[in-house]
Amino acid sequence: MPANQPFWGEVVNNGATYWDLIILADLEFVGFATVTGGVSRDVQVNKPKGADGASLTDNGYRPAKISITLNLVQQVDWDSFQNDLLPAIHPRRKGGPRTPVVLTHPAMNVLGISRIYFTSIGAPVIGKDKIATVKLDAIEWFPAPKPVKKAAGKGKTKANPGNAGVVENASGFDAVYGNSPSEFALEGIGS
């Protein structure tokens, strides 16, 4: 199980709670953030024709889909987004895939989600209240599954993702308590 996460009502600075803050790629975003998503399993329902009931086949854990909304309220929020966060999550280098980043937010960390791969980054939208919002979509990242070895003579095996990529006992805000988010460094990821 992941480590306990902070309570959403605990104010940490300038009226913000841990649930308003987010750390992506070891960078704390200065503005306010909202994070949504959840975990699910790939379950196949096998219902025989003309009969009641069904059998279930559990095909394993599905990568979670995560949505992040960043609220840019002040100039410092905008500067943090464009100068620090955006280059870290969307590097503009030629060739090769982008790399997953570490996500630190209690809503996802309590579910064991700590590494994500961005699938879309929206342009800032300025609301009537003069607050800019940026929508980010991501998918949970897992290392490639390793084949399960069977005893000799049993034939080829299928890959088993198990709980690959789930960070056990990862506190979403260890950085606040003195530990660096880089403890969750992505070994073997990137170029």
Secondary structure, DSSP 4 states (H G I P E B T S, - for coil): -PPP---TT-EEETTEEGGG--EETTEE-SSEEEEEE--EEEEEEE--TT-S--EEEEEEEEPPEEEEEEEE-SHHHHHHIIIIIHHHHS---SSS----EEEE-HHHHTTT--EEEEEEEPPPEE-TTS-EEEEEEEEE--PPPPBPP--TTS----B--TTTT--TT--TTTTTTT--GGGG--TT---
